[in-house]
C-alpha cells in the first residue's frame, strides 16, 4: 500500500532499478524563450535575493565568514530567497543528509531491511555435522551479538533447530569489502566487512581485531545453542566461483551440443541453515542524524560498498551516492563527496544541492512503517507528501533533529537531537540537520512558514577556523526565524 498514489514517481534502490530522474533546478539566472510577434525574445529570470529579516540577521556575522543561502517551497514551488546558492562550501555534518537519503533509497524505503545468514557447504546441507558454518551479512551496524531477532544468538538458535549439531570451524565472509580503501576516512577507525552493534561504544582497533571479536561472539553463541565448534578462531570464507559446465563436442552436423546442466555438488553455492532480518532502517537513520553520530554515518556509507550493488571500496560507495544525487536531479557542479559523516574538510556541497535533495525527499516520500499502518485504515491520501509531513510520517524527515524540544542530554539522543536546545520558545516547526567543524557551521532542513507552507532551507557558513561557532548558530537560528516570518 506504500505510496499508492505515487507509483509512477516511486524512488527505487540505487542498485538495480533506479530513482527517477528529476529535472535539474534552474540556475539563479536562466534564459527562456518568449514569444513577441514573429520574433523570439530572450527572457532572463533572476532568483529573488534575501528578505529584509534575513539580511538583518546576517549583519551579526563575524568578519571573514562566507554565507550561502537557499529557501524554496516544496512541491515544485519557487525559490523564495537565495544568496550564493550555487557556490560550494564545506558542509560538515550536513553530508549525513546525503548518506541517509542514499541508504534509504538503496534499501527501498523505510520498510527495507538488511540480512545476515549462516551457510554450510552444499554437499553437507541437511547434515548434523558439517566442515564449516559461514556468517554472511550486509555490513550494516544493526546486527547484535545477543539482543533481539537480528542477532548472532538468533542465528545460532535457528541453526540448532534445523538440525546442526557440530561444525569444524566458523568462517566469516568478509571478502565483499576492501577495508583498506576506507583508511583515508577522518574518523580513523577500521571499517570491517561485518560488524556488531555492540561495538558502537567500544570499536575494534583493527580489522583483525574485528574479525577475532566477531568470530569469538559467533562461536560462543553456537556453543550456547548446543552446536559444537571444534576450532576456536574464525576462518575465511572461500570465494565463490560460478561453475561453467564444459560444452560437449560437436554432434553430427557440426553443431555444438547443449552444455550439461548438472552442477557438481562441490561447486554449488553454500546452502543457508539460518537467516535473520534487521527490520526497518528508520531507527538507525534517526540514531545517526539526530545526535549526528559519525561512526554510524560511516558504517551506513560502507553498506553502499557491499556487493551486489557496490564494488567493495570507499570510492565505489561515494560513486553510488553521486549516482543517486544525479538521478534525483541534483546539480553536481562543484559537489565533492569524501566520507559519510562530514567529519573531514574535503567535501563540498552547495545550498542548491542540499535544497534539491531535501525537496525530493519531501515530494517523493518514504513513509515510516507506522504511517503505512495508518494508511491501511485511513486510505491512501495519508501517504501524500504534505499529509505525511504534517502527520510526521515521512521517514527521512522524521529521522532529523527537531528544534526546541528542550531535552538537555549530552548524548543528543532525544527527539530534538542536536537542535533540542536551539530555537526554544519560538513556536517554530523546524526539522533540520546541523553541521559543525572549526570555522564551519551549517543548518539545512524544513520549516513551516507563517503562511502554513512547508519550506526547504539550507544555510552554509564557512569562515576562519577560530570563528565563534555559537555566534554562527545564533545567526542561523535568527535566519530561519526570519524566513518563516517572511513567508
DRENDRENZA-693858 format. One record per residue (C-alpha): residue number from 1; residue in three letters; chain; x, y, z. Coordinates in Angstrom, 1 decimal. Example, Ala and Ser with C-alpha at 12.3 -4.5 7.8 and 13.67 -1.06 7.14 Angstrom:
BEGIN
n	res	chain	c1	c2	c3
1	ALA	A	12.3	-4.5	7.8
2	SER	A	13.7	-1.1	7.1
END
This chain:
BEGIN
n	res	chain	c1	c2	c3
1	UNK	A	0.0	0.0	0.0
2	UNK	A	3.1	2.2	0.4
3	UNK	A	2.9	5.2	-2.0
4	UNK	A	-0.3	4.0	-3.7
5	UNK	A	-0.7	7.4	-5.3
6	UNK	A	3.0	7.9	-6.1
7	UNK	A	3.7	4.6	-8.0
8	UNK	A	4.8	6.4	-11.1
9	UNK	A	7.2	8.6	-9.2
10	UNK	A	8.5	5.9	-6.8
11	UNK	A	12.1	6.2	-5.7
12	UNK	A	13.8	2.9	-6.1
13	UNK	A	17.0	1.4	-4.7
14	UNK	A	20.2	2.9	-6.1
15	UNK	A	21.2	-0.6	-7.4
16	UNK	A	19.1	-2.2	-10.0
17	UNK	A	16.0	-0.1	-10.7
18	UNK	A	16.9	3.5	-10.0
19	UNK	A	15.2	6.6	-8.7
20	UNK	A	13.5	8.6	-11.4
21	UNK	A	15.5	11.5	-12.9
22	UNK	A	14.2	14.8	-11.6
23	UNK	A	14.8	18.0	-13.7
24	UNK	A	17.8	19.9	-12.5
25	UNK	A	16.9	23.0	-10.6
26	UNK	A	17.3	26.2	-12.6
27	UNK	A	20.3	28.3	-12.1
28	UNK	A	20.0	31.7	-10.5
29	UNK	A	19.6	33.4	-13.8
30	UNK	A	18.1	31.4	-16.6
31	UNK	A	17.2	32.1	-20.2
32	UNK	A	13.9	31.0	-21.6
33	UNK	A	12.2	31.8	-24.9
34	UNK	A	9.3	34.2	-25.0
35	UNK	A	7.0	34.9	-28.0
36	UNK	A	6.8	38.5	-29.1
37	UNK	A	5.2	38.6	-32.6
38	UNK	A	7.3	36.7	-35.1
39	UNK	A	10.5	37.0	-33.2
40	UNK	A	11.6	35.0	-30.1
41	UNK	A	12.9	37.2	-27.3
42	UNK	A	15.3	36.1	-24.7
43	UNK	A	13.8	36.5	-21.2
44	UNK	A	16.1	36.4	-18.1
45	UNK	A	14.7	35.3	-14.8
46	UNK	A	16.6	36.2	-11.7
47	UNK	A	16.0	34.5	-8.4
48	UNK	A	15.0	36.7	-5.5
49	UNK	A	17.6	37.9	-3.0
50	UNK	A	17.3	37.8	0.7
51	UNK	A	14.4	39.2	2.7
52	UNK	A	14.9	42.1	5.0
53	UNK	A	14.8	40.0	8.1
54	UNK	A	17.4	37.5	6.8
55	UNK	A	19.7	40.4	5.8
56	UNK	A	19.4	41.9	9.2
57	UNK	A	20.2	38.6	10.9
58	UNK	A	23.3	38.1	8.7
59	UNK	A	24.7	41.5	9.7
60	UNK	A	25.7	39.9	13.0
61	UNK	A	28.2	37.5	11.3
62	UNK	A	31.8	37.8	12.4
63	UNK	A	34.3	39.1	9.8
64	UNK	A	35.5	36.8	7.1
65	UNK	A	32.5	34.4	7.1
66	UNK	A	31.2	33.4	3.7
67	UNK	A	27.5	32.5	3.6
68	UNK	A	25.3	30.6	1.1
69	UNK	A	21.5	30.6	1.5
70	UNK	A	18.6	28.9	-0.3
71	UNK	A	14.9	28.9	0.6
72	UNK	A	12.3	27.3	-1.6
73	UNK	A	8.8	25.9	-1.4
74	UNK	A	8.3	22.1	-1.6
75	UNK	A	6.0	20.5	-4.2
76	UNK	A	7.6	22.2	-7.2
77	UNK	A	7.2	25.7	-5.6
78	UNK	A	9.5	28.6	-6.4
79	UNK	A	12.8	29.6	-4.9
80	UNK	A	11.9	32.3	-2.4
81	UNK	A	15.3	33.5	-1.2
82	UNK	A	18.9	32.9	-2.4
83	UNK	A	22.4	34.1	-1.9
84	UNK	A	25.5	32.3	-3.3
85	UNK	A	23.2	29.3	-3.7
86	UNK	A	25.4	27.6	-6.3
87	UNK	A	28.7	28.2	-4.6
88	UNK	A	30.1	25.2	-2.7
89	UNK	A	31.0	25.1	0.9
90	UNK	A	32.5	22.7	3.5
91	UNK	A	29.2	21.2	4.6
92	UNK	A	30.3	19.5	7.8
93	UNK	A	27.7	17.1	9.1
94	UNK	A	25.0	18.1	6.6
95	UNK	A	26.8	15.5	4.5
96	UNK	A	24.9	13.0	6.6
97	UNK	A	21.7	14.1	4.7
98	UNK	A	23.3	12.6	1.5
99	UNK	A	24.3	9.4	3.3
100	UNK	A	20.9	8.9	4.9
101	UNK	A	19.0	9.6	1.7
102	UNK	A	21.1	7.3	-0.4
103	UNK	A	20.9	4.5	2.1
104	UNK	A	17.2	4.9	2.5
105	UNK	A	16.7	4.8	-1.3
106	UNK	A	19.1	1.8	-1.7
107	UNK	A	17.2	-0.2	0.9
108	UNK	A	13.9	0.6	-0.9
109	UNK	A	12.5	2.8	1.8
110	UNK	A	11.7	2.5	5.5
111	UNK	A	10.3	-1.0	5.1
112	UNK	A	13.6	-2.2	3.6
113	UNK	A	16.0	-4.2	5.7
114	UNK	A	19.4	-5.8	5.9
115	UNK	A	20.0	-9.5	6.3
116	UNK	A	22.5	-12.0	7.8
117	UNK	A	22.7	-15.7	7.4
118	UNK	A	24.6	-18.8	8.2
119	UNK	A	25.5	-21.2	5.4
120	UNK	A	27.1	-24.6	5.1
121	UNK	A	28.8	-26.4	2.1
122	UNK	A	26.1	-27.6	-0.4
123	UNK	A	27.5	-31.1	-0.2
124	UNK	A	26.8	-31.2	3.6
125	UNK	A	23.4	-29.4	3.6
126	UNK	A	21.0	-31.2	5.9
127	UNK	A	23.7	-33.0	7.9
128	UNK	A	24.1	-32.6	11.6
129	UNK	A	27.9	-32.4	11.3
130	UNK	A	29.5	-30.0	8.8
131	UNK	A	33.0	-29.0	8.0
132	UNK	A	32.3	-25.2	8.4
133	UNK	A	29.5	-22.8	9.0
134	UNK	A	29.9	-19.3	7.4
135	UNK	A	28.5	-16.0	8.5
136	UNK	A	27.4	-13.8	5.6
137	UNK	A	26.0	-10.3	6.1
138	UNK	A	25.4	-6.8	4.8
139	UNK	A	28.0	-4.9	6.9
140	UNK	A	25.2	-2.9	8.5
141	UNK	A	25.6	-1.5	12.0
142	UNK	A	22.4	-3.2	13.4
143	UNK	A	23.4	-6.9	13.8
144	UNK	A	23.7	-7.7	17.5
145	UNK	A	25.6	-10.4	19.3
146	UNK	A	22.7	-11.3	21.7
147	UNK	A	19.8	-8.9	21.6
148	UNK	A	16.6	-9.3	19.6
149	UNK	A	15.8	-11.2	16.4
150	UNK	A	18.6	-9.7	14.4
151	UNK	A	21.4	-11.3	16.2
152	UNK	A	24.1	-14.0	16.3
153	UNK	A	22.1	-15.6	19.1
154	UNK	A	19.0	-15.9	16.9
155	UNK	A	21.1	-17.3	14.0
156	UNK	A	22.7	-19.9	16.3
157	UNK	A	19.3	-21.0	17.7
158	UNK	A	17.9	-21.3	14.2
159	UNK	A	20.8	-23.4	13.1
160	UNK	A	20.4	-25.8	16.0
161	UNK	A	16.6	-26.0	15.5
162	UNK	A	17.3	-27.1	11.9
163	UNK	A	19.5	-30.0	13.0
164	UNK	A	23.0	-28.5	13.1
165	UNK	A	25.0	-30.1	15.9
166	UNK	A	28.7	-29.7	15.1
167	UNK	A	30.9	-27.6	12.8
168	UNK	A	34.7	-27.9	12.3
169	UNK	A	35.0	-24.1	12.2
170	UNK	A	33.3	-20.8	11.9
171	UNK	A	34.1	-18.8	8.8
172	UNK	A	33.4	-15.1	8.1
173	UNK	A	32.5	-13.9	4.6
174	UNK	A	34.4	-10.6	4.6
175	UNK	A	35.7	-10.5	1.1
176	UNK	A	33.0	-8.1	-0.1
177	UNK	A	34.6	-5.1	1.5
178	UNK	A	38.1	-3.7	1.0
179	UNK	A	38.6	-2.3	4.5
180	UNK	A	41.9	-0.7	3.4
181	UNK	A	40.1	1.5	1.0
182	UNK	A	38.3	3.2	3.9
183	UNK	A	41.5	4.1	5.7
184	UNK	A	41.5	7.7	4.5
185	UNK	A	38.4	8.5	6.5
186	UNK	A	39.0	11.1	9.1
187	UNK	A	37.2	9.0	11.7
188	UNK	A	40.4	6.9	11.9
189	UNK	A	38.7	3.6	12.8
190	UNK	A	38.7	0.3	10.9
191	UNK	A	35.8	-0.4	8.5
192	UNK	A	35.2	-4.2	8.8
193	UNK	A	33.0	-6.0	6.3
194	UNK	A	30.9	-7.5	9.1
195	UNK	A	30.2	-5.7	12.4
196	UNK	A	28.2	-5.8	15.5
197	UNK	A	26.0	-3.1	17.0
198	UNK	A	27.6	-3.9	20.4
199	UNK	A	30.8	-2.2	19.2
200	UNK	A	29.3	1.2	19.0
201	UNK	A	30.9	2.4	22.2
202	UNK	A	33.9	0.1	22.0
203	UNK	A	35.0	-0.2	18.4
204	UNK	A	37.8	-2.6	17.5
205	UNK	A	41.2	-1.1	16.9
206	UNK	A	41.9	-3.0	13.7
207	UNK	A	40.1	-5.2	11.1
208	UNK	A	41.9	-8.2	12.5
209	UNK	A	40.6	-7.4	16.0
210	UNK	A	37.1	-7.0	14.5
211	UNK	A	37.3	-10.5	12.9
212	UNK	A	38.6	-12.0	16.1
213	UNK	A	35.8	-10.4	18.2
214	UNK	A	33.1	-11.3	15.8
215	UNK	A	34.3	-14.9	15.4
216	UNK	A	34.5	-15.4	19.1
217	UNK	A	31.0	-14.0	19.6
218	UNK	A	29.5	-16.3	16.9
219	UNK	A	31.4	-19.4	18.2
220	UNK	A	30.2	-18.6	21.7
221	UNK	A	26.5	-18.3	20.6
222	UNK	A	26.7	-21.5	18.6
223	UNK	A	28.1	-23.4	21.5
224	UNK	A	25.5	-21.9	23.8
225	UNK	A	22.8	-23.0	21.5
226	UNK	A	24.1	-26.6	21.5
227	UNK	A	26.3	-26.7	18.4
228	UNK	A	29.8	-28.0	18.9
229	UNK	A	32.5	-25.9	17.2
230	UNK	A	36.0	-27.5	17.0
231	UNK	A	38.2	-24.6	16.2
232	UNK	A	38.4	-21.6	18.5
233	UNK	A	39.4	-19.0	15.9
234	UNK	A	37.4	-18.0	12.8
235	UNK	A	38.5	-18.8	9.2
236	UNK	A	37.8	-17.0	6.0
237	UNK	A	35.0	-17.9	3.6
238	UNK	A	36.3	-19.3	0.3
239	UNK	A	35.3	-17.1	-2.6
240	UNK	A	32.5	-18.5	-4.7
241	UNK	A	33.3	-19.1	-8.4
242	UNK	A	30.3	-19.9	-10.5
243	UNK	A	30.5	-23.2	-12.2
244	UNK	A	30.7	-23.2	-16.0
245	UNK	A	29.9	-26.6	-17.4
246	UNK	A	32.0	-27.8	-20.3
247	UNK	A	30.5	-27.7	-23.7
248	UNK	A	30.3	-31.2	-25.2
249	UNK	A	32.0	-31.9	-28.6
250	UNK	A	30.1	-31.1	-31.7
251	UNK	A	27.3	-33.5	-32.6
252	UNK	A	26.6	-34.8	-36.1
253	UNK	A	26.1	-31.9	-38.4
254	UNK	A	28.9	-29.8	-36.7
255	UNK	A	26.6	-28.0	-34.2
256	UNK	A	27.8	-28.0	-30.6
257	UNK	A	25.6	-29.9	-28.2
258	UNK	A	24.0	-28.2	-25.2
259	UNK	A	26.1	-28.0	-22.1
260	UNK	A	25.3	-30.5	-19.4
261	UNK	A	23.1	-28.6	-16.9
262	UNK	A	24.3	-30.7	-14.0
263	UNK	A	26.5	-28.8	-11.5
264	UNK	A	28.8	-30.9	-9.3
265	UNK	A	27.7	-30.7	-5.7
266	UNK	A	31.1	-29.4	-4.6
267	UNK	A	30.7	-26.4	-7.0
268	UNK	A	27.3	-25.4	-5.9
269	UNK	A	26.7	-22.3	-3.7
270	UNK	A	26.6	-22.9	0.0
271	UNK	A	23.1	-23.5	1.5
272	UNK	A	21.5	-21.5	4.2
273	UNK	A	20.8	-23.0	7.6
274	UNK	A	19.7	-19.8	9.3
275	UNK	A	18.8	-16.2	8.4
276	UNK	A	17.7	-13.1	10.2
277	UNK	A	16.4	-9.7	9.0
278	UNK	A	17.1	-6.3	10.5
279	UNK	A	13.7	-4.6	10.2
280	UNK	A	13.3	-1.0	9.1
281	UNK	A	16.4	1.2	8.7
282	UNK	A	14.4	4.1	10.1
283	UNK	A	15.6	3.7	13.6
284	UNK	A	19.3	3.6	12.7
285	UNK	A	18.9	6.7	10.5
286	UNK	A	17.4	8.5	13.4
287	UNK	A	20.2	7.3	15.7
288	UNK	A	22.6	8.7	13.1
289	UNK	A	21.0	12.0	12.2
290	UNK	A	19.6	13.3	15.4
291	UNK	A	22.8	13.1	17.5
292	UNK	A	25.0	13.4	14.4
293	UNK	A	26.8	10.1	15.0
294	UNK	A	29.9	9.9	12.9
295	UNK	A	30.6	6.2	13.4
296	UNK	A	27.1	5.2	12.4
297	UNK	A	27.2	7.5	9.4
298	UNK	A	30.5	5.9	8.1
299	UNK	A	29.1	2.4	8.8
300	UNK	A	26.0	3.3	6.7
301	UNK	A	28.1	4.6	3.9
302	UNK	A	30.0	1.3	3.9
303	UNK	A	26.8	-0.6	3.3
304	UNK	A	26.7	1.1	-0.2
305	UNK	A	30.0	-0.5	-0.9
306	UNK	A	28.8	-4.1	-0.4
307	UNK	A	28.0	-6.3	-3.3
308	UNK	A	26.0	-6.8	-5.3
309	UNK	A	25.4	-3.1	-5.9
310	UNK	A	28.9	-1.9	-4.7
311	UNK	A	32.4	-2.8	-5.6
312	UNK	A	33.7	-3.1	-2.0
313	UNK	A	35.5	0.2	-1.8
314	UNK	A	35.1	3.7	-0.4
315	UNK	A	35.4	5.1	-3.9
316	UNK	A	32.6	2.8	-5.1
317	UNK	A	30.3	3.8	-2.2
318	UNK	A	30.8	7.5	-2.9
319	UNK	A	30.2	6.9	-6.6
320	UNK	A	26.8	5.3	-5.7
321	UNK	A	25.9	8.4	-3.6
322	UNK	A	26.8	10.7	-6.6
323	UNK	A	24.7	8.5	-8.9
324	UNK	A	21.8	8.8	-6.5
325	UNK	A	22.1	12.6	-6.4
326	UNK	A	22.4	12.8	-10.2
327	UNK	A	19.3	10.6	-10.6
328	UNK	A	17.1	12.9	-8.4
329	UNK	A	18.2	16.0	-10.3
330	UNK	A	20.9	17.5	-8.1
331	UNK	A	23.3	19.7	-10.0
332	UNK	A	26.7	18.2	-9.2
333	UNK	A	28.8	21.1	-10.4
334	UNK	A	31.5	21.6	-7.7
335	UNK	A	30.0	18.9	-5.5
336	UNK	A	32.6	16.7	-3.8
337	UNK	A	31.9	13.7	-1.5
338	UNK	A	34.6	12.3	0.6
339	UNK	A	33.0	10.5	3.5
340	UNK	A	29.7	9.6	5.1
341	UNK	A	29.8	11.8	8.1
342	UNK	A	31.2	15.2	7.1
343	UNK	A	33.9	14.9	9.7
344	UNK	A	36.6	15.7	7.2
345	UNK	A	37.1	19.1	5.4
346	UNK	A	37.4	17.7	1.9
347	UNK	A	33.6	17.5	1.0
348	UNK	A	31.9	20.4	-0.8
349	UNK	A	28.1	21.0	-1.2
350	UNK	A	26.1	24.0	-2.4
351	UNK	A	22.9	25.3	-0.8
352	UNK	A	21.1	24.4	-4.0
353	UNK	A	22.4	20.8	-3.9
354	UNK	A	21.1	20.4	-0.4
355	UNK	A	17.9	22.1	-1.3
356	UNK	A	17.2	19.9	-4.2
357	UNK	A	17.9	16.8	-2.1
358	UNK	A	15.6	17.9	0.7
359	UNK	A	12.8	18.8	-1.7
360	UNK	A	12.9	15.4	-3.4
361	UNK	A	12.9	13.6	-0.1
362	UNK	A	9.7	15.6	0.8
363	UNK	A	8.0	15.3	-2.6
364	UNK	A	8.7	11.6	-3.2
365	UNK	A	8.5	10.4	0.4
366	UNK	A	9.3	7.1	2.1
367	UNK	A	6.6	6.6	4.7
368	UNK	A	7.6	5.3	8.1
369	UNK	A	6.2	1.8	9.0
370	UNK	A	3.7	3.4	11.4
371	UNK	A	2.5	5.7	8.6
372	UNK	A	1.9	2.8	6.3
373	UNK	A	-0.1	1.1	9.0
374	UNK	A	-2.3	4.2	9.4
375	UNK	A	-2.8	4.4	5.6
376	UNK	A	-4.2	0.9	5.5
377	UNK	A	-7.1	2.0	7.6
378	UNK	A	-7.5	5.7	6.7
379	UNK	A	-6.8	5.5	3.0
380	UNK	A	-4.1	6.3	0.5
381	UNK	A	-4.4	10.0	1.0
382	UNK	A	-2.4	9.6	4.2
383	UNK	A	0.6	8.8	2.1
384	UNK	A	0.6	12.0	0.1
385	UNK	A	3.7	14.2	0.7
386	UNK	A	2.0	17.0	2.6
387	UNK	A	-0.1	14.6	4.7
388	UNK	A	3.0	12.6	5.6
389	UNK	A	4.9	15.7	6.6
390	UNK	A	2.2	17.1	8.8
391	UNK	A	1.4	13.7	10.4
392	UNK	A	5.2	13.1	10.9
393	UNK	A	5.2	10.0	8.8
394	UNK	A	8.0	10.8	6.4
395	UNK	A	10.8	8.5	7.4
396	UNK	A	13.7	10.7	6.1
397	UNK	A	12.3	13.9	7.7
398	UNK	A	11.4	12.3	11.0
399	UNK	A	14.9	11.0	11.4
400	UNK	A	16.1	14.6	11.6
401	UNK	A	16.6	16.6	14.7
402	UNK	A	13.6	18.7	15.8
403	UNK	A	14.3	22.2	17.1
404	UNK	A	13.3	23.4	20.5
405	UNK	A	12.3	20.2	22.2
406	UNK	A	14.3	21.1	25.2
407	UNK	A	16.0	17.8	26.1
408	UNK	A	19.2	18.6	27.9
409	UNK	A	21.1	15.3	27.3
410	UNK	A	24.8	15.2	26.5
411	UNK	A	24.4	12.4	24.0
412	UNK	A	21.9	14.4	21.9
413	UNK	A	19.9	11.2	21.5
414	UNK	A	16.4	12.6	22.3
415	UNK	A	13.9	13.6	19.6
416	UNK	A	15.5	17.1	19.4
417	UNK	A	19.0	15.7	18.8
418	UNK	A	21.5	18.5	18.2
419	UNK	A	18.7	21.0	17.8
420	UNK	A	17.0	20.3	21.2
421	UNK	A	18.2	23.5	22.8
422	UNK	A	18.0	25.7	19.8
423	UNK	A	15.1	28.0	18.8
424	UNK	A	13.3	27.2	22.0
425	UNK	A	10.2	29.3	22.7
426	UNK	A	9.9	30.5	19.1
427	UNK	A	6.9	28.3	18.2
428	UNK	A	8.6	27.1	15.1
429	UNK	A	8.3	23.7	13.4
430	UNK	A	11.9	23.1	12.3
431	UNK	A	13.3	19.7	11.4
432	UNK	A	16.8	20.0	10.1
433	UNK	A	20.4	18.7	10.2
434	UNK	A	23.2	20.6	11.8
435	UNK	A	26.8	20.7	10.8
436	UNK	A	29.8	21.9	12.8
437	UNK	A	33.6	22.0	12.3
438	UNK	A	36.2	24.6	13.3
439	UNK	A	35.1	27.7	11.3
440	UNK	A	32.2	25.8	9.7
441	UNK	A	28.5	25.9	10.7
442	UNK	A	25.6	24.6	8.6
443	UNK	A	21.9	24.1	9.0
444	UNK	A	19.6	22.5	6.4
445	UNK	A	16.1	21.1	6.6
446	UNK	A	12.5	22.1	6.7
447	UNK	A	10.5	24.9	8.4
448	UNK	A	6.7	25.6	8.4
449	UNK	A	6.3	29.2	7.4
450	UNK	A	3.8	31.7	8.9
451	UNK	A	1.5	31.1	5.9
452	UNK	A	1.4	27.3	6.7
453	UNK	A	3.6	26.4	3.7
454	UNK	A	6.4	23.9	4.1
455	UNK	A	9.7	25.4	3.1
456	UNK	A	13.1	23.8	2.5
457	UNK	A	16.2	25.8	3.6
458	UNK	A	19.9	25.5	3.5
459	UNK	A	22.3	27.9	5.3
460	UNK	A	26.0	27.2	4.9
461	UNK	A	28.7	29.3	6.7
462	UNK	A	32.5	29.0	6.2
463	UNK	A	35.0	31.2	7.9
464	UNK	A	38.3	31.3	9.7
465	UNK	A	38.8	28.2	11.9
466	UNK	A	38.7	30.4	15.1
467	UNK	A	35.3	31.9	14.2
468	UNK	A	33.0	31.6	17.3
469	UNK	A	30.6	28.7	16.4
470	UNK	A	28.0	29.8	18.9
471	UNK	A	27.7	33.1	17.1
472	UNK	A	27.2	31.4	13.8
473	UNK	A	24.5	29.2	15.3
474	UNK	A	22.7	32.1	16.8
475	UNK	A	22.7	33.9	13.4
476	UNK	A	21.4	30.7	11.7
477	UNK	A	18.5	30.5	14.2
478	UNK	A	17.5	34.1	13.5
479	UNK	A	17.8	33.5	9.8
480	UNK	A	15.4	30.6	10.0
481	UNK	A	13.0	32.6	12.2
482	UNK	A	13.1	35.4	9.7
483	UNK	A	12.4	33.1	6.8
484	UNK	A	9.4	31.6	8.5
485	UNK	A	8.1	35.1	9.4
486	UNK	A	8.5	36.5	5.9
487	UNK	A	6.6	33.8	4.1
END
